[in-house]
Amino acid sequence: MRFLPVFLDLQAGPVLLVGTGELARAKLRLLAAAGARIRWYAADGNHTDGNHDVSGLEPADAARIELAQGDPLAADLSGVIAILCAGAGDVGTAMSARVKAVGLPVNVMDDLSHSTFIFPRWWRAACVSASKPCCPLESAISPALSAAGAN
């Protein structure tokens, strides 16, 4: 098995999202639904479009999103718990090299060779709320984790 199912502690720090267009907005909605704090660079390597479209999000979800400006490759990674690149073009590949060098987990959408973690389709389809288990696996193991005293 190449990828081990693990869960990020979304309270430990922000997730850095790099990308533009509907691909980035889809990841944004997924992260927001899970309760993540998000630092979003709307850039794809050709330009920084500055189009941080957060329409359609609940106000509480939108409040957890930092709309970052500038070059994501020069971003301060202090406290960041993971990086996602979606609709990021060549910046995704460059970002992967940078964050792998400092030991942070990175996902470059649809590019396993540059990713250290993945979002399985079953998880993306099932994640609907941070107040409920976000995936079938979590639903199945939550009772066991609670019984063991895990959070």
C-alpha positions as CSV (number, residue, x, y, z in Angstrom):
1,M,0.0,0.0,0.0
2,R,1.4,3.4,-1.0
3,F,-1.0,5.7,0.8
4,L,-2.0,5.1,4.5
5,P,-5.4,6.6,5.5
6,V,-4.6,9.3,8.1
7,F,-6.5,12.4,9.3
8,L,-5.0,15.9,9.6
9,D,-5.7,17.8,12.7
10,L,-7.4,20.8,11.1
11,Q,-7.2,22.8,14.4
12,A,-3.3,22.5,14.4
13,G,-2.8,25.2,11.7
14,P,-3.9,26.4,8.3
15,V,-4.0,24.5,5.1
16,L,-2.4,26.4,2.2
17,L,-4.4,26.2,-1.1
18,V,-2.8,27.2,-4.3
19,G,-4.7,27.5,-7.6
20,T,-7.5,29.1,-9.6
21,G,-10.7,28.3,-11.2
22,E,-13.3,25.7,-10.4
23,L,-10.6,23.1,-9.4
24,A,-9.4,25.4,-6.6
25,R,-12.9,26.4,-5.6
26,A,-13.9,22.7,-5.3
27,K,-10.9,22.1,-2.9
28,L,-11.9,25.3,-1.1
29,R,-15.4,24.0,-0.5
30,L,-14.2,20.6,0.7
31,L,-11.7,22.2,3.1
32,A,-14.3,24.7,4.4
33,A,-16.9,21.9,4.9
34,A,-14.3,20.0,7.0
35,G,-13.7,23.1,9.2
36,A,-10.2,23.9,8.0
37,R,-8.5,27.3,8.3
38,I,-7.4,28.1,4.8
39,R,-4.7,30.4,3.3
40,W,-5.6,30.7,-0.4
41,Y,-3.2,31.9,-3.1
42,A,-5.2,32.3,-6.3
43,A,-2.3,31.7,-8.7
44,D,-1.6,29.2,-11.5
45,G,1.9,30.0,-12.6
46,N,1.0,32.2,-15.5
47,H,-0.6,34.9,-13.4
48,T,-2.0,35.6,-10.0
49,D,-5.6,36.3,-10.9
50,G,-6.6,37.6,-7.4
51,N,-10.0,36.0,-8.0
52,H,-10.7,34.7,-4.5
53,D,-14.3,33.7,-5.2
54,V,-15.8,32.5,-1.9
55,S,-19.4,32.9,-3.0
56,G,-21.7,30.2,-1.9
57,L,-19.8,29.5,1.3
58,E,-21.4,29.8,4.7
59,P,-20.3,33.1,6.4
60,A,-18.6,31.0,9.2
61,D,-16.6,29.0,6.6
62,A,-15.7,32.1,4.6
63,A,-14.4,33.7,7.8
64,R,-11.7,31.0,8.1
65,I,-10.2,31.8,4.7
66,E,-7.3,34.1,4.4
67,L,-7.1,35.5,0.9
68,A,-3.4,35.6,0.3
69,Q,-1.6,37.8,-2.3
70,G,1.7,37.5,-4.0
71,D,3.9,34.5,-5.1
72,P,2.9,31.3,-3.3
73,L,6.4,30.0,-3.9
74,A,7.6,32.7,-1.5
75,A,4.8,32.1,1.1
76,D,5.6,31.8,4.7
77,L,5.0,28.2,5.6
78,S,5.2,28.6,9.4
79,G,2.4,26.7,11.1
80,V,1.0,25.4,7.8
81,I,-0.1,21.8,8.2
82,A,-0.6,20.8,4.6
83,I,-0.5,22.2,1.0
84,L,-3.0,21.6,-1.7
85,C,-2.5,22.6,-5.3
86,A,-5.5,22.6,-7.6
87,G,-5.7,24.5,-10.9
88,A,-2.2,25.7,-10.1
89,G,-0.4,24.8,-13.3
90,D,3.4,24.6,-13.1
91,V,3.3,26.3,-9.6
92,G,1.9,23.0,-8.2
93,T,5.0,21.1,-9.3
94,A,7.4,23.8,-8.0
95,M,5.4,24.1,-4.7
96,S,5.6,20.3,-4.3
97,A,9.4,20.4,-4.5
98,R,9.6,23.3,-2.0
99,V,7.3,21.8,0.6
100,K,8.7,18.3,0.4
101,A,12.1,19.8,1.2
102,V,10.8,21.1,4.5
103,G,8.8,17.9,5.3
104,L,5.2,19.2,4.8
105,P,2.5,17.1,3.2
106,V,1.5,18.2,-0.3
107,N,-1.2,17.2,-2.7
108,V,-0.9,18.3,-6.3
109,M,-4.3,17.5,-7.8
110,D,-4.3,14.5,-10.2
111,D,-0.4,14.2,-9.9
112,L,0.7,11.3,-7.7
113,S,4.3,11.8,-8.5
114,H,4.3,15.2,-6.8
115,S,1.9,14.4,-4.0
116,T,2.6,12.9,-0.5
117,F,-1.1,12.5,0.3
118,I,-4.3,12.1,-1.7
119,F,-8.0,12.9,-1.4
120,P,-9.8,9.6,-2.3
121,R,-13.0,10.1,-4.3
122,W,-15.1,8.3,-1.7
123,W,-13.9,10.8,0.9
124,R,-14.6,13.9,-1.3
125,A,-18.1,12.7,-2.1
126,A,-19.0,11.9,1.5
127,C,-17.6,15.0,3.3
128,V,-20.5,17.2,4.1
129,S,-20.0,18.7,7.6
130,A,-17.4,19.2,10.2
131,S,-20.0,18.4,12.9
132,K,-20.5,14.8,11.5
133,P,-18.0,12.2,10.5
134,C,-16.6,13.3,7.1
135,C,-16.1,10.0,5.4
136,P,-17.3,6.4,5.6
137,L,-14.0,5.2,7.1
138,E,-14.3,7.8,9.9
139,S,-17.9,6.8,10.5
140,A,-16.8,3.2,10.8
141,I,-13.9,3.8,13.2
142,S,-15.3,6.7,15.3
143,P,-16.9,4.4,17.9
144,A,-13.6,2.4,18.3
145,L,-11.6,5.6,18.6
146,S,-14.0,7.0,21.2
147,A,-13.8,3.8,23.2
148,A,-10.0,4.0,23.1
149,G,-10.0,7.6,24.3
150,A,-8.7,9.0,21.0
151,N,-10.0,12.4,19.8
